[in-house]
């Protein structure tokens, strides 16, 4: 599967947290009528019921969270669920759930829903206080003027290959040409150009490595992230004005929420009994 690491690097929050965050607002809006909506039956198809809550979820998904829609349109959504249910019942009767691909998708859908629900619960039970947001804002923007960076990178999946590319750069080969030839991402056509970005736009340790460079310098060693191994060249830097607190409060909140989720996930992994098949066993780095 191809992707643009320029976009992926800047995706500092996992889709899981983002999906939970979007659902948080929707859940809050419908909280007052939750009990009644959960049991209100709107239709019964071959003995299987459709509740008001199920309809509300479909409407919210299809209208980007819009809560009030005209009754005729709401009726259309109900008919859509009925059609969906009829097809699902037919698929169940035909044993479609025994198809390995369908079974895998059902399992993944269930896991994703449960995970997003758990993440939503975490964020609702411990909301981020404004004082915490203010502290994070001061930490990021309260010191020196914020700095942005303009850099290029070569992304490869093998650390030894990345190290060899650094040697070739040290020997005088052109960064742009090597990036165009070897980088395994969409920036290869632009010579690895990532444009201007703030440190927080990139994942660690990528952003930390960039901050250590002087314009024109290349990283001495490959920088490993979850996307692969990066060879980075810093082209330029510039100072910028600090954004207003109100402009970045939402971003800061999501960043803090993501940190909490990552910490909880780390605890779960430590407590879990994870047994890999031999071919997938984690390498022993100790």
Secondary structure, 3 states (H helix, E strand, C coil): CCCCHHHHHHCCCCHHHHHHHHHHHHHHHCCCCHHHHHHCEEEEECCEEEEHHHHHHHHHHHCCCCCCCCHHHHHHHHHHHHHHHHHHHHHHHCCHHHCHHHHHHHHHHHHHHHHHHHHHHHHHHCCCCHHHHHHHHHHHHCCCCCEEEEEEEEEECCHHHHHHHHHHHHCCCCHHHHHHHHCCCHHHHHCCEEEEEEHHHCCCCHHHHHHCCCCCCECCCCEEECCEEEEEEEEEEEECCCCCHHHHHHHHHHHHHHHHHHHHHHHHHHHCCCCCCHHHCCCCCC
